[in-house]
Amino acid sequence: MYAVIQTGGKQYRVAEGDTLKVEKIAAEAGAAVELDKVLMVADGEDIKVGKPYLNGGKVTATIKSHGRDKKVKVIKFRRRKHHLKRQGHRQGFTELEVTGINAG
C-alpha cells in the first residue's frame, strides 16, 4: 500500500515505514504529524484518486529530526560590467517516518 501526498509545495510517494526529507515542519522531534493532503492511495489493484485531495485521506508520520541541507552556492555575474555577487543558502528540512496510511 502506498500514497501520494503533498507537503511543502512538493509531492511524495510514500509507503508505511518509509523515511523521507520534506520542507521544515514547525513541530518538535518525536511528535506525531497528520498529513491530510493525500492525492492518491493505491492498495494493489484498488486505486483511489482525489479531486484534488481524497476526502478523509490521512497519512500519519513521526518526526525523527530536523536539519539543514548542504550549502548551495548562488553566483550572479554580469559580463563586462565588473559585477559579481556570491551568496550561499542552506535549506532547512524535517525528516519524517511514515507510520500509517488511511484511505478514508
Secondary structure, DSSP 8 states (H G I E B T S, - for coil): -EEEEEETTEEEEEETT-EEEEE--SS-TT-EEEE--EEEEEETTEEEE-SSS-TT-EEEEEEEEEEE---EEEEEEETTTTEEEEEEE--EEEEEEEEEEE--
